[in-house]
Amino acid sequence: MRTLITFILVIATLNATARVGSAYWNHYQLEDTVQGIVTYGGVTPTETLQQQVVDKADRLDIVLSYEDVTVKREGQTTTVDASYSKKIEVFPRYVHEFTFEVHASANYTGIIPFGRR
């Protein structure tokens, strides 16, 4: 009986780890993409940058609306801030809400990256 309970706890823990890990993996992919968008965004209109962030979030199954994404450009510095929440069933019938925040900032130097001419 003790072995069965231990087995069930191990399976439940692995399941929770996989679900939470998947959410964090998608979040880190979004952060990486946003940093790239900001770094190479240069003179791209802020609305286009905002659209790119929302599109990438959608491809990662992250619910992110335009109101959740703020793009600011001050001089040569472009900054993107976004936040979202995701409810994850950690254990059966136990749902926890995780809040994720994305922040990326970069300076435009006028240099065009290779292959983008």
N, C-alpha and C positions, 0 to 999 in steps of 0.2 A: 504494500500500500504506500509506503514511504517513497519507493522508487517511482511509482506512478505520479504522485504529487510533485516530486522533484522534476520529473520529465515535463509535466504540464507547465510548471513555473519556468523552466528553461525555454520551452517553445513560446510561451507568452512573452518572455523577455526578448527573445530573438525577433519576434514579430514586432514588438514595440520599437526595438532598435532599428529595424529595417524601415518602418514607417517614418520615424523621426529623421533617420539618416537620409532618406529619400527627399524629404522636405528641405533639409539643410543643403543637400547636394544641388537641388534646383535653385535654391537661394544663392549659393556661391556661383553657379553658372550665370545667374542673372547679374550679380555684382560684377563679374568679370566682363560680361558683355557691355554693361553700362559704362564701365571704365574705358573700354575700347571706343564706344560711341562718343564719349566726352573727349577722349584724347584725339581722335581723328575727325571730330565733328567740325572743327575749325570755324568756318563762316556759315555752316549749315543753319538754316532758321531754327529757332528754338522749338517751334511747333513740330518740325520734322524729327528733331531729336526725341521729343516727347512721344511721338508716334512710334519711333523705333523701339523705345523702351517698352511701351505697352505691347507692341507686337511680339517682342522676345518673351515677355512674361506670359503672353497667351500661348506661345509654342511650348512653354515649360509647364503649362497647366497651373499658372499662378494667376489668381484673380486680382488684376490691377487696373483701375480705371484712370482716366485722364486726370481726374481731380486728385488722385493719389500721387501723381508725379509732378514735381516742380522743377522746372529748368530755368536757371538764371544765368544771365551773361553780364558781367561787369568788366568792361575793358576787354582784355584778352583772356579773362578767366571765365570758364563755363563750369557751372555746378549743377548736378542733378541730385535731387533728394526724392526718395520714395519710401513708402511704408505700406505694409499690408499684414493681414492676420490670416492664419490658416488653422482650422480646427482639425485635429488629428486624433483618431481613436487609438489611444496608447495601449490600453487593455480593454478587453470586452466590456462594453457599456461604460467605459471611462474615457471621456473626450476632454482633451486639453487644448486650449487656444494658444498658439504660438504667435508672437508678433515679430516680424522681420523688418529691418530698416536697411535701405541702400543709400549710400552716399558716395559720390564720385566727383572729383574736381580736376581740371587740367587747364593749362595755359596754352593758348594758340600761339605758335611761334612763326607761322607763315610757311612752314616746311610741309610740302606735300608728300605723304608716304609713298613708297615705291609701289607702282602699279595702279595708282589712283589719278593719273593725269588725264 
